[in-house]
Amino acid sequence: MITQTGIGLIGTVTYDVITSDAGDVYRGLGGILYQAAVLSVLEKNVFLFTNLGRDLAGSVEKVIGHFPALQKEWIQYVPGPGNHVHLHYPEQGERREILRSVVPPLDPQGVLQSLDRLQMLVSVLNSGFDITLSDWRRIVDAAICPIWLDLHSFVLSRELNVPRKYLSNIPWENWTRGVTYLQANRAELGCLVSLGGQGLSDVEIKRFGRKAFNLGLRALFITLGRDGVWVLTPGSARIIVPSHADNVEDTTGCGDVFCAVTVKGLVDGADPFSAAEAGVELATRATAVKGIEETITLVRRAISGL
């Protein structure tokens, strides 16, 4: 039984194969494990709600074994393979993603039983299969804590073994109603308002923000890649620009690092802009490393002032 308070994470652990046009290949764990690891390094209790394929169990347990405060009670081991993803980064254009296998949607009972312990609930739709809308509504309607939602793969087609495509005209209101903080990029927002992967203009983002704020959203975080993050609240808006730029080694997981650090700041009482500043800085540094373990090392060095 969970007795501590902390941050709840809903999402999917993935095994990523990352390739480039230059022929580089990297294999390693990803998905919601980035947020779990970073928040644990930042000394936050983490309650991980996820379905995990048996083939990934040993590797995942090795990573989370370094974090005794990470609550594992609600990790559900499911038969068959875990989420396997192929990510390809071309020299030009956006990355291509192919899902090789997926786990079934999460049973919400563990989350529902733990809501009174959560300081914040973070849901990252890593695969698009992570949780059903009906179960998500049960959680949101019962929650008394703030909720962070990262749309991520929610806007991508669901077929396996073919490149995923951006969808259009996604009925997003039922997913975001009652959510406190929303994370997305321009292309993902475009999928919500009929443009597919075509990114929203600044005017269109502000228009979307007004609709989302009317549904209860308190802050919208639009990730802009190298240009930082645009933070919009009902009363203000500002682009948070990185103070430095490292050599980009791998951008996989950088949005997850931003999420974890910003959530930590919000839980600790920071306003959305100040929290996002810390998130942008560490996410920018994370572009210079690859994979979960190097990211963990980077975060540890950062909080030690190195």
N, C-alpha and C positions, 0 to 999 in steps of 0.2 A: 504493500500500500504506500502510495506517495504521500509524504507528510510535509516536505519542504515546499516553499513557494519558488517559482521560477518562470522561465519562458518556455512555452510549448511550441513545438515544431511539427507541422504536418507537411509531408512531402515524400519524395521517392529517392532512395539511394540508387545511383546509377553506376554502371561500369562503362567508362568512356574509352573509345578508341579514337584518337585525334590524329588527323593526317593533314598534310599541306601539299601544295603543288610542287614544292621542292623535294618531296619524298620523305619528309620527317614523319615519324610515327611515335606517338606516346600512348601508353595504356595505363589507366588507373581509375580509382574510385572518384565519384563526383556526386552531383545532385545535392540533396538536402544535407549530406554529410559535411559540406563546406560550412553552412551556417552552424551546424552542431559543433564542429571543431573550433571555429573561431569564437563562438560565444563561450565555449568551455575554457579556452585559453584566456578569455577576458573575465574569467571567474564568475560566470553566471551559471546557476543551476539550469539544466536543459532537460526537458521531458520530450523524448523523441517518439512521435507517433508515425509509424511507417510499416508497410509490408515489405519484407525482405526475402528475396529468393535464396534458397539454401546454398546455391553455388557461390554466393557472395558473403555468406555468414562469417567464415573464418577471417577473411580480409577486413571486414567491417569491425568485427570484435577486436581485432588487433589494434585498429586505430582508436576506437572508443575506449579501449582498455586503459589508455593514458589519462582518461578523464573520469575519475571516480564519482564526481558529482553528476555525471550525465546519466539520467534515469533511463534504464533499458527495459523497464517493466512492460511497456506498450509496443515494443518491437515485436511484430508478428511474423514468424517464419512461415513462408508459404511454399508449397511444392512447385517444382518446375524452375526454370531459370529466372534470375532477377532481371532488372531493367538493363539491357545492353544497348548502347547508343554509339553510332559512328558519326563523328563530327569532322567535317572537312573544311579547312580554311583556304580558299583560293587566294591567289595574289591580288585579284580584284573582285570586289563584290562581297556579298554577305556569305557567312558560313552556310554549309549545307548539313542537314541533320537527317539521319536515317535511324529509325527505331528497329532494332533486331528482335527484341522481346520485351514484354511488359508484365508487371505483376497486377493483380486485381485491385480495384479501388479499396480504400481503407474502410474498415468497420469503425463507425464513429463512437462506439461505446466507451473506449478508453478516454477519448477526449472529453466526452460528456461527463464522465465520472471525475475528471480532474479539473474542470473549469474553475472551481472555487479556489484552486491552488495557483492559478496562473496570473502572473503580472502582465503578460501579454501573450497572445496567440499569434504565431506566424505561420502562414500557409503559403507554400511555394508550389505552383503547379508545374513540377518538373517534367512530367510526361504528358499531361492532359488526361490521363487515366487515374489520377491520384485519388480523387474522391468524387462521388456523384453529387449533382446539384441538390437533390433532396436531403442527403446527409449533411451537406455543407450548410443548408438552411437550418437544419436542426441545431447545429453547433452555433451558428451566428445568433440565432434567435434566443439561445439559452445563455450565451456568454455575457459576463459582467465585466470582463477585462477588455482593453483595447485589442483590435485585430489588425494585423498587417497582412495584405494579400499581394503576392507577386504573380502576375499573370503568366509570364514566361511561355511555356509550351501550350498553354490553354488556347492560343490563337492558331495553332498548327493542325494540319490534317492528321487523322488518326491511323492511317494505313501503316502496316509494317513492311520493311524491306524495300521501300521506295523513298526517294527524297521527300521530305515533308514540305507542304505548301501552306502559305498563309491563307486563312479563311477570311470571309467577309460577312458583314451584317450579323455579328455574333450577338445574341441577346444577353448583354453583359449586366443589365440592371439587377437581376436576381442574384448574381454572384457578388456584386459590390454593395448592395443595400445593407446598411448596418456595419460595413467595414470602416475602420478608422483611418488607415493608411493604405495607399495603393501605389505599387511600384510597377512601372512598365517603361518601354522605350517608344519612340515615335511610331515605328512600324507596328508594334503590338496595339497601340491605340488606334492606328488606322484600321485594323481589323474589326474594331468595335463599331466603327462608323462608316462602314461600307467600302473603305479604300483598300482592303487587303493589306499587303505589305508596304504599300505606299505610305510614307510617314506623314503625320499631320503637320500642318503649318502652325506657326505660333498662334495665330488667331483661332484656328480650329482647336488647338490644345486648350486655350482659355475657355472656349465655348464648352468643350467636354468637361473641363473642370467645374464650371458652373452647374452642369447637370449632376456631376458626381457629388458636389457639395450639398446639393438639394437632397441627396439620398443619405446624408449623414457623414460623408467623408470629411476628415479634418485636414488632411494634407495629401498631395499628389506628388510623387517623386518620379520624374521623367529622366531616365538615364540617357546620356548623350555621348557615350563613348569617351574619346579623348577630351571632349569639351566639358566634361563634368556631369552635373545633375541639375535639372531645373526643378526647384521646389515651389509648389503653389499651395497656398492656403486660402481660405475664404476672404482674407483681408490683405494678402500680400503675395508677392512672387519674386524669386531671385534665382539666378543661375550661380551655382557653386562651382567655381573653376579650380582645378588642381593647382597647387602652388609649385609643382615640379612635374617633370615628365621623365620616367625611366625608359630604358630600352624595352620595347615590348617583346616578351618571350612567348606569352600565351595569355589570351584574354578570357579563357574558360574559367568560370568561377569568380570573376571580378565583381559581377553584379551581386553574387552571393555574399562576398566579403562586404560590399557596401551595405547590403541588407543587414547583416549581423551587427556591424559596428554602429549603424544608425539606430537599430532597434535597441541596442545596449544603451545608447545615449538617451533615447526617449524614456526607457524604463527608469533611468537614473535621474530623470527630471529635466533634461535639456529640451529646448524648443526644437521644432523640426529643422530649422536652418542650421543651428549649431550642431545638432546631431548629424545632419547630412555633411557638414564640413569635415567632421572626423571620418565619416564613412568614405567620402571621396578621396581623402588623403591616403587611407590605407588600401582602398581598392586600386588606386593608381600604382602604388608600390607593388601590389600583387600581380600586375601585368609582367613583372620582371621574373616571375617564378612559375614553375609548372607543378600542378598536382596538389593534393591535400597535404602531404607531409611537408613540402617546401613552403606551402602557405602557412601551416602551423608554425614553422620555424620563423618565418617573416613576422608574424603577429607577435610571437614571443619576444623577438628582438625589438620590435616597435614599442611594445609597452615597457621594455627595459631601457628605452631611450637610445638604442643603438641604431 
